[in-house]
């Protein structure tokens, strides 16, 4: 309870301060970049002295044994699969969380006795102002709400050991794509953010870049979600329709879990234009690929051949067919003081392997309220 009060007090004060200006932390250009599916990169978001202080705190707490190794990075998956006895935790990803879901309690990041408490509280204040800017600029008021539960906004220190990496992924998926537990949580990730805490980082020698897969053509519409329905793909532009169009999944047709249809925005953004008839989420959303959606689900062949998943389910077929040609690679070096923000649903990304150094960051996700669980004739997967 003490930690919950700490979060509420700090964030409430910061929110009141940030509301005095239209945007107190972010430039307007960053809002447009995020809204259309790109990654906003703000260099020198934090001063060298702030970065140094936070890095020192993170390092001290890591070597004091306060971090948790999650074995999600590439090193951990490979090493533990080969020989668990040979797993070297120092080479994997480790986190210092603000909340531990498995234990339903506050994590060491919010401790009032460990490390540099004042530095972390100042970081929370800054990130709260960032959250308020994003809520206003992107018209996502739900991310500025604190009453969903203790873990509705995530923040942590992260450390990648030498050789650690994260394979390509997206940070959030549609509820229906998560199986039975998909509708069980009150919130979902809306925006992803990181502030890098490294000193004198040379990406050419040290590696560790955040590699993103942006669209070659900017989206003509806001990305991520629509009416609570999350985006799962794109319609690529053509000569006749030179607009990149996000595709959304209505996963609760008739208020039934598992009854789905795909749609895009009308040109005037006033209505849904459905691309498919109703279909069952299982197996289409779990065993399918671009090819099957293009040829079996979308009736209009010209529209169907334009479809690509944000992230196709991994299979031998998707490896054979290759990645979406509408993407382009953008690498962001983890330079100290740099802030990055992007939509948690719409932007595939990966972390390239570090070479011989530790890679430090403060990172997290801002959450929005999730759609309520369907109640009409539920179909559990």
LINZI-V872734 format. One record per pair of residues at least 24 apart in sequence whose ideal C-beta (glycine too) atoms are under 10 Angstrom apart, sorted by the first residue. I is the first residue (numbers start at 0). J is the second residue. Records with the same first field share a line. If there is no record, write none. Layout:
I=J + J
This chain:
0=105 + 149
1=105 + 109 + 111
2=97 + 98 + 104 + 105 + 106 + 108 + 109 + 110 + 111 + 149
3=98 + 104 + 105 + 109 + 145 + 148 + 149
5=105 + 109 + 110 + 111 + 116 + 120 + 123
6=97 + 98 + 105 + 109 + 123 + 127 + 145 + 149 + 151 + 152 + 154
7=145 + 146
8=120
9=109 + 119 + 120 + 121 + 122 + 123 + 124 + 126 + 127
10=123 + 124 + 126 + 127 + 128 + 130 + 131 + 143 + 145 + 152
11=127 + 145
12=124 + 127
13=120 + 121 + 123 + 124 + 125 + 126 + 127 + 128 + 129 + 130 + 131
14=124 + 127 + 128 + 130 + 131 + 134 + 143 + 145
15=127 + 131
16=124 + 127 + 128 + 131
17=124 + 125 + 127 + 128 + 129 + 130 + 131 + 132 + 134 + 135 + 143
18=128 + 131 + 132 + 135 + 143
20=128 + 131 + 132 + 135
21=132 + 135 + 136
22=128 + 129 + 131 + 132 + 133 + 135 + 136
23=125 + 128 + 129 + 131 + 132 + 135
24=125 + 126 + 127 + 128 + 129 + 130 + 131 + 132 + 133 + 136 + 338
25=128 + 129 + 131 + 132 + 133 + 135 + 136 + 338 + 340
26=132 + 136
27=136
29=132 + 133 + 136 + 338 + 339 + 340
30=132 + 133 + 135 + 136 + 137 + 138 + 340
31=136 + 137 + 217
32=213 + 217 + 340 + 341
33=133 + 136 + 137 + 190 + 191 + 221 + 222 + 223 + 340 + 341 + 342 + 345 + 346
34=136 + 137 + 138 + 139 + 218 + 220 + 221 + 222 + 223 + 342 + 345
35=213 + 214 + 216 + 217 + 218 + 219 + 220 + 221 + 222 + 243 + 245 + 342 + 345
36=211 + 213 + 214 + 217 + 218 + 220 + 221 + 222 + 223 + 230 + 233 + 243 + 245 + 309 + 341 + 342 + 344 + 345 + 346
37=211 + 213 + 214 + 217 + 218 + 222 + 329 + 340 + 341 + 342 + 345 + 346
38=191 + 209 + 211 + 212 + 213 + 329 + 331 + 339 + 340 + 341 + 342 + 346 + 348
39=133 + 190 + 192 + 338 + 339 + 340 + 341
40=209 + 211 + 329 + 331 + 332 + 334 + 337 + 338 + 339 + 340 + 341
41=129 + 194 + 336 + 337 + 338 + 339 + 340
42=195 + 332 + 334 + 335 + 336 + 337 + 338
43=334 + 335 + 336 + 337 + 338
44=125 + 129 + 194 + 195 + 336 + 337 + 338 + 339 + 340
45=121 + 122 + 125 + 194 + 195 + 196 + 335 + 336 + 337 + 338 + 361
46=335 + 336
47=198 + 335 + 336
49=118 + 121 + 122 + 125 + 194 + 196 + 335 + 336
50=194 + 195 + 196 + 197 + 198 + 334 + 335 + 336 + 337 + 359 + 361
51=118 + 196 + 198 + 335 + 336
52=115 + 117 + 118 + 119 + 121 + 122 + 196
53=115 + 118 + 119 + 121 + 122 + 156 + 194 + 196 + 335 + 359 + 360 + 361
54=118 + 156 + 195 + 196 + 197 + 198 + 335 + 357 + 359 + 360 + 361
55=114 + 115 + 118 + 196 + 359
56=95 + 108 + 113 + 114 + 115 + 116 + 117 + 118 + 119 + 122 + 156 + 196 + 361
57=93 + 95 + 108 + 114 + 115 + 118 + 119 + 155 + 156 + 157 + 158 + 196 + 357 + 359 + 360 + 361
58=114 + 156 + 158 + 196 + 357 + 359
59=113 + 114 + 115
60=95 + 107 + 108 + 110 + 113 + 114 + 115 + 119 + 156 + 158
61=89 + 93 + 94 + 95 + 156 + 158 + 160 + 357 + 359
63=107 + 113 + 114
65=93 + 95 + 106 + 107 + 108 + 110 + 113 + 114 + 156
66=92 + 93 + 94 + 95 + 96 + 107 + 155 + 156 + 157 + 158
67=92 + 93 + 94 + 95 + 96 + 99 + 106 + 107 + 155
68=92 + 93 + 94 + 158 + 160
69=93 + 94 + 96 + 157
71=163 + 165 + 166 + 168
72=157 + 159 + 160 + 162 + 163 + 164 + 165 + 166 + 350 + 352 + 353
73=159 + 162 + 163 + 164 + 165 + 166 + 349 + 350 + 351 + 352
74=159 + 160 + 161 + 162 + 163 + 164 + 352 + 353
75=160 + 163 + 164
76=164 + 165 + 166
77=162 + 164
78=162
87=160 + 161 + 162
88=160
89=158 + 160 + 161 + 162 + 163 + 357
90=159 + 160 + 161 + 162 + 163 + 353
91=158 + 159 + 160 + 162 + 163 + 164
92=157 + 158 + 159 + 160 + 163 + 164 + 165 + 350 + 358
93=155 + 156 + 157 + 158 + 159 + 160 + 163 + 357
94=153 + 155 + 156 + 157 + 158 + 362
95=119 + 154 + 155 + 156 + 157 + 158 + 361
96=150 + 153 + 154 + 155 + 156 + 157 + 363
97=123 + 149 + 150 + 152 + 153 + 154 + 155 + 156 + 363
98=148 + 149 + 150 + 151 + 152 + 153 + 154 + 155
99=149 + 150
100=148 + 149 + 150 + 153 + 184
103=148 + 149 + 150
104=149
105=149 + 150
106=149 + 150 + 153 + 154 + 155
107=155 + 156
108=153 + 154 + 155 + 156 + 361 + 363
109=149 + 154
114=156
119=154 + 156 + 361
122=154 + 156 + 194 + 361
123=152 + 154 + 361 + 363
125=194 + 338 + 361
126=152 + 154 + 192 + 194 + 338 + 361 + 363 + 365
127=152 + 154 + 365
129=190 + 192 + 194 + 338 + 340 + 365
130=189 + 190 + 192 + 363 + 365 + 366
132=340
133=189 + 190 + 192 + 340 + 365
134=189 + 190 + 365 + 367
137=189 + 190 + 221 + 223 + 340 + 342
138=221
139=189 + 190 + 221 + 223 + 224 + 342 + 365 + 367
140=367
141=186 + 189 + 227 + 365 + 366 + 367 + 368 + 369
142=186 + 188 + 189 + 190 + 364 + 365 + 366 + 367 + 368
143=365 + 367
144=186 + 366 + 367 + 368
146=185 + 368
147=184 + 185 + 186 + 366 + 367 + 368 + 369
148=184 + 185 + 186 + 366
150=184 + 185 + 186 + 366
151=184 + 185 + 186 + 187 + 364 + 365 + 366 + 367 + 368
152=186 + 188 + 189 + 363 + 364 + 365 + 366
153=188 + 191 + 192 + 362 + 363 + 364 + 365 + 366
154=192 + 361 + 362 + 363 + 364 + 365
155=360 + 361 + 362 + 363 + 364
156=196 + 359 + 360 + 361 + 362
157=193 + 196 + 350 + 358 + 359 + 360 + 361 + 362 + 363
158=196 + 357 + 358 + 359 + 360
159=206 + 207 + 333 + 350 + 352 + 353 + 356 + 357 + 358 + 359 + 360
160=353 + 356 + 357 + 358
161=205 + 206 + 207 + 352 + 353 + 354 + 355 + 356 + 357 + 358
162=206 + 352 + 353 + 354 + 355
163=206 + 207 + 350 + 352 + 353 + 357 + 358
164=206 + 207 + 210 + 349 + 350 + 351 + 352 + 353 + 358
165=209 + 210 + 348 + 349 + 350 + 351 + 352
166=313 + 349 + 350
167=210 + 211 + 212 + 310 + 313 + 322 + 347 + 348 + 349 + 350
168=310 + 347 + 348 + 349 + 350
169=212 + 230 + 231 + 308 + 309 + 310 + 341 + 342 + 343 + 344 + 345 + 346 + 347 + 348
170=341 + 342 + 343 + 344 + 345 + 346 + 347 + 348 + 364
171=223 + 224 + 229 + 230 + 342 + 343 + 344 + 345 + 364 + 366 + 367
172=229 + 231 + 248 + 284 + 309 + 310 + 343 + 344
173=224 + 228 + 229 + 230 + 231 + 247 + 248 + 249 + 250 + 259 + 280 + 284 + 309 + 344 + 370
174=227 + 228 + 229 + 248 + 250 + 251 + 256 + 280 + 369 + 370 + 372 + 373
175=228 + 229 + 231 + 248 + 249 + 250 + 251 + 256 + 257 + 258 + 259 + 280 + 281 + 284 + 285 + 370 + 373 + 380
176=229 + 231 + 248 + 250 + 259 + 280 + 284 + 285 + 310 + 312 + 380
177=284 + 380
178=280 + 281 + 284 + 285 + 379 + 380
179=256 + 379 + 380
180=380
181=250 + 256 + 280 + 369 + 370 + 372 + 380
182=250 + 251 + 256 + 369 + 370 + 371 + 372 + 373 + 377 + 379
183=369 + 372
184=366 + 369 + 372
185=366 + 368 + 369 + 371
186=364 + 365 + 366 + 367 + 368 + 369
187=224 + 227 + 229 + 343 + 344 + 364 + 366 + 367 + 368 + 369 + 370
188=342 + 343 + 344 + 363 + 364 + 365 + 366 + 367 + 369
189=223 + 224 + 229 + 342 + 343 + 344 + 364 + 365 + 366 + 367 + 368
190=223 + 340 + 341 + 342 + 343 + 344 + 363 + 364 + 365 + 366 + 367
191=339 + 340 + 341 + 342 + 343 + 344 + 346 + 348 + 362 + 363 + 364 + 365
192=338 + 339 + 340 + 341 + 343 + 360 + 361 + 362 + 363 + 364 + 365
193=331 + 333 + 337 + 338 + 339 + 340 + 341 + 350 + 360 + 361 + 362 + 363
194=333 + 335 + 336 + 337 + 338 + 339 + 340 + 359 + 360 + 361 + 362 + 363
195=331 + 332 + 333 + 334 + 335 + 336 + 337 + 338 + 339 + 358 + 359 + 360 + 361 + 362
196=333 + 334 + 335 + 336 + 337 + 357 + 358 + 359 + 360 + 361 + 362
197=332 + 333 + 334 + 335 + 336 + 337 + 353 + 356 + 357 + 358 + 359 + 360
198=334 + 335 + 336 + 356 + 359
199=334 + 335 + 356
200=332 + 333 + 334 + 335 + 337 + 353 + 356 + 358 + 359
201=332 + 334 + 354 + 356
202=330 + 331 + 332 + 333 + 334 + 351 + 354
203=332 + 354
204=354 + 355 + 356
205=332 + 333 + 353 + 354 + 355 + 356 + 357 + 358
206=332 + 333 + 350 + 351 + 352 + 353 + 354 + 355 + 356 + 358
207=332 + 333 + 350 + 351 + 352 + 353 + 354 + 356 + 357 + 358 + 360
208=329 + 330 + 331 + 332 + 333 + 349 + 350 + 351 + 352 + 353 + 358
209=329 + 330 + 331 + 332 + 333 + 337 + 339 + 341 + 348 + 349 + 350 + 351 + 360
210=328 + 329 + 330 + 331 + 347 + 348 + 349 + 350 + 351
211=326 + 327 + 328 + 329 + 330 + 331 + 339 + 341 + 346 + 347 + 348 + 349
212=309 + 310 + 322 + 323 + 325 + 326 + 327 + 328 + 329 + 346 + 347 + 348 + 349
213=325 + 326 + 327 + 328 + 329 + 341 + 345 + 346 + 347 + 348
214=243 + 245 + 307 + 323 + 325 + 326 + 327 + 345 + 346
215=243 + 323 + 324 + 325 + 326 + 327
216=241 + 242 + 243 + 325 + 327
217=242 + 243
218=242 + 243 + 244 + 245 + 345
219=243 + 244 + 245 + 264 + 266 + 268
220=244 + 245 + 247 + 263 + 264 + 265 + 266 + 268
221=245 + 264 + 268 + 342 + 345
222=247 + 309 + 341 + 342 + 344 + 345 + 346
223=247 + 341 + 342 + 343 + 344 + 345 + 346 + 367
224=248 + 342 + 343 + 344 + 345 + 367 + 370
225=249 + 262 + 263 + 264 + 268 + 271
226=262 + 271 + 370
227=251 + 367 + 368 + 369 + 370 + 371
228=259 + 260 + 261 + 262 + 271 + 370
229=309 + 343 + 344 + 345 + 369 + 370
230=263 + 309 + 342 + 344 + 345
231=259 + 261 + 284 + 292 + 306 + 308 + 309 + 310 + 344 + 345
232=261 + 263 + 274 + 289 + 292 + 305 + 306 + 307 + 308 + 309 + 310 + 311 + 323
233=263 + 305 + 306 + 307 + 308 + 309 + 323 + 325 + 326 + 345
234=261 + 263 + 274 + 297 + 302 + 303 + 304 + 305 + 306 + 307 + 325
235=304 + 305 + 306 + 307 + 323 + 324 + 325
236=305 + 325
237=301 + 302 + 304 + 305
239=301
240=266 + 301 + 302 + 305
242=266
243=305 + 325
244=272 + 274 + 302 + 305 + 306
245=309 + 344 + 345
246=274 + 275 + 292 + 297 + 302 + 305 + 306 + 307 + 308 + 309
247=271 + 274 + 344
248=275 + 280 + 284
249=273 + 275 + 277
250=280 + 284 + 370 + 373
251=370 + 371 + 372 + 373 + 374 + 375 + 377
252=276 + 277 + 278 + 373 + 375
253=277 + 373 + 375 + 376
254=371 + 372 + 373 + 374 + 375 + 376 + 377
255=279 + 373 + 374 + 375 + 376 + 377 + 378
256=280 + 372 + 373 + 374 + 375 + 376 + 377 + 378 + 379 + 380
257=281 + 284 + 373 + 376 + 377 + 378 + 379 + 380
258=373 + 375 + 376 + 377 + 378
259=283 + 284 + 296
260=296
261=292 + 296 + 297 + 302 + 306
263=302
272=302
273=297 + 298
274=298 + 299 + 302 + 303 + 305 + 306
275=299 + 302 + 303 + 306
279=378 + 380
280=378 + 380
281=378 + 379 + 380
282=380
284=308 + 312 + 380
285=312 + 380
286=312 + 314 + 316
287=311 + 312 + 314 + 316 + 317
288=312 + 313 + 314 + 316 + 317 + 318 + 319 + 320
289=316 + 317 + 320 + 321 + 322 + 323
290=316 + 317 + 319 + 320
291=316
308=347
309=344 + 345 + 346 + 347
310=344 + 347
322=347
323=347
333=358 + 359 + 360
335=359 + 360
340=365
343=367
